[in-house]
C-alpha cells in the first residue's frame, strides 16, 4: 500500500497518532519511494548561542490539524506525545489566535545544531516546515603548551588550540610594556630566543560571539652571568670598606670574592651578603695588608663572569687648629723657624760689609 494512502486512511478513521508517525516516515529520505525527495529549498534558519533557549516556530493550520517534530531521523514529539527523553525540549502552546506548535530547547548545546522538521498533518497530506538550528559557541582554548624553560639561543615552539563556532581566530602576544603581537597562528615559533624574549606569552581565541578566551605560557630563558658593575671605594686605615658586585643571570648566580688568588671567606672582620643579583663584601677595620686587588666571580650552570677592582689607601689630610699660629709665621720677638725673606738677608749682608770697612 502506498504510504500516502495509509496516512489518509488513518486521518479519516481518526487515528491521528498513526497518521503523524506515517507522515514523519514520509520525511525520512530512507522511507521515501524511489525518485521522490523532500523539498529543502526553503529552510528557515534559527540562530542561538550556546547555553541560551532556542525556539523553533511552527503553527498548525487550524484547530483540528496535528503536528509533529523530527530531528534528523529521531521523532521528538508526535502531537502532544513526547518521544524524546531529553528534559530540555518542550512544546510551546498556542498564543492568541495562532495555533502555535513550536519546539523549545533550553540550554542549547552544539549537539543540538542541525536540521529540524515540523510536520503539519492535514486531512490530505503532511506539510513539512524545515528549520536549521545554528548554535554559535563562544571560543574556548582547550589545549596550550605548558610553561617551558630553555637556554638562550634555543628554538621555541608554542601551541594553542581552541574550539568555537564560528571557528575562532588565534593570536599571540608577548606580555611586555611594548606588548608585541604575533601573526594569527596556532603555532608560535621563535628562532634563537634571547633573554629579552623571556616572560609570559598570552594566547587569545576570538570569534564574534563573546569576549576572547585567553591563557598564558611562561617562557624562562637561561643564560650565563654578566657582571654589570663592581663598585669599590678608597678608604682610610681603620675604616670600613664596602665592595658591591651586581650581575644578571638565569638561574640566579652564586658569588665568590677573591683577594689576589685567595678566596675570601666570612670571619675576622669580613662579611659577605649575596642576594639574587648582588653581592656585598664588607671589610671592617682596614689595615695595610687588606688593601689591594679584589675580584668578584659570578657563576651558574651555564658559565661564569668576573670583574676586578683595586681597593687603595686614601691618606686623609691633617687639620690645623684655628687658634694656633700659622706654620710659616712667627710672633714678634720670637726666634722660631720663621722664613727670612731674601731682601732681608741681602740687607744684612750689605750692613756687615759696611761695618767691616771701618
Secondary structure by P-SEA (a helix, b strand, c coil): ccaaaaaaaaaaacaaaaaaaaaaaaaccccccccccccccbbbbbbbcccbbbbbbbbcccccccbbbbccccccccccccccccccbbbbccccccccbbbbbcccccccbbbbbbbbbcccbbbbbbbbbbbbbcccccccccbbbbcccbbbbbbbbbccccbbbbbbbcccccccccccccbbbbcccccccccbbbbbbbcccccbbbbbbbbbbbbcccccbbbbbbbcccbbbbbbbbbccccbbbbbbbcccccccccccbbbbbcccbbbbbbcccccccccbbbbbbbccccccbbbbbbcccbbbbbbbccccccccccccccccccccaaaaaaaaaaaaaaaac
